[in-house]
Amino acid sequence: MTFVKRASNKNINTVKQLGLDKTERLKGKQIIKKLFSTGRRFHTSNLTIIYLPSDKNATGFVASKRIGGAVKRNRVKRILREAYRMNKDNFKGLKVIFYARGPLKFNEVVDIFKTFQEGK
């Protein structure tokens, strides 16, 4: 029988700092509608970043049905969440919606985030 060593509290705190907290998620129909109607847009071939300046960071992730079935859409949203989580600093002071309109790969998303930071 093999035993797995538990993670130390130090590692857990680091993961929590890098994680995507519930308070950072966009919630509320009116806020999301406002972002879609008045937000500034950054377009690429398969991803649109819709954003507005704000005092609190908040994000939302949307995948179009053109991507495919639920499995493919959820995969794209997982990729977007992970890429955002690793590049949170690029989006400080913004409410953001990531709207995927086609299939995306992780490296492609990271490159788009870097381009967004330079062009913002």
N, C-alpha and C positions, 0 to 999 in steps of 0.2 A: 504494500500500500504506500502511495506517495502522498506527501502533504504539500500543499501550496502555501507559500509564505504570504501572509497578509501584507497589504500595502501599508506603509507607515503614514501617520497623520500628515507628515510633511508633504508626501506625494499627493495625498488627497486634496490638500489645500491648494497646491499648484494647479491641479486639474480643475478645481472649482473656479479659480481665477481665470483660467483660459476658457472655461465653458460658456455656454449661452444661457444666461439666467432667464427665468420666466419674466422678470421685469423688463427685459430687453426686447421682448417680442411685441410686435404691433398688435393691438387688440382694439376692437371697436369699429363698427361699420363706418361711422362718420369720419374717423381719422383716416381710414384706408381710402374712402371716397375722396376726401380732401387731397390726399397725396396723389391719387390718380388724376384728379382734375386740375390741380394747380402746381403739382410738383415739377421740378426740372428733370429732364430726361437725358440719359447718356445711352446711345444705341450702339450695339454691335450686331453681328449677323444673327446670333441666337440668344442674346441676352440684352435686356433693357434694364437699366438701373434708374429708378425713379426716386428722387430725394428732395428733401426740404431741410433747411437749417433748423435746429432745435436745441433746446438746453439739455434735453435727455436723449440718449441714444435709444433707438427702437428700430427693429427690423421685421420684415415680412418676406416670405418666400412663396412664389407662385409659379406653377408650371402649366403651360398651355396643353390642351388636349391634343394639339397637333403633334406633340412629342410621342404619344402612343398611349398605351394602357396605363393603369394605375401603378404597376410595378416600375415602369420606365419613368413615369413622372415623379414617383417617390424617390427613385435613385437620383434623379437630377436635383431634387430639393435637398437630399442628404449631402450631395457634393457641394451645393451652394452654401449650406449651413456650415460645413467643415471649413471651406475656403474662407468664409466670413469670420468664423471663430479664430482662425489663424491670422487674419489680417484686420482685426477689429480697429486697430489704431488708425487705419486709413479712413474710417468712417465716423470718427469722433465728432460729436456735435451735429449729427444728421439723423433724420428719420428716413429710412431707406426701405424700398421694396425691390427685391430682385425678381424680375419677371422673365422666366426662361421661355423662349419661343421655339426652341429646337434642342436636340441632344447636345450635351456638354460633357467635357472631360475635365478632371480636376486641374490639370496644368493649364488648360485653356482658360478656365475661370480665374486662376491666380494671375495670369497675364492680363486679362481684362481688368482686374482690380488694380493692377499697377498702372495701366493706361488711364483708368478713371482718376487715380490719385494725381497723375501728372496733368491731366486736362481739366481738372475741377477748378 
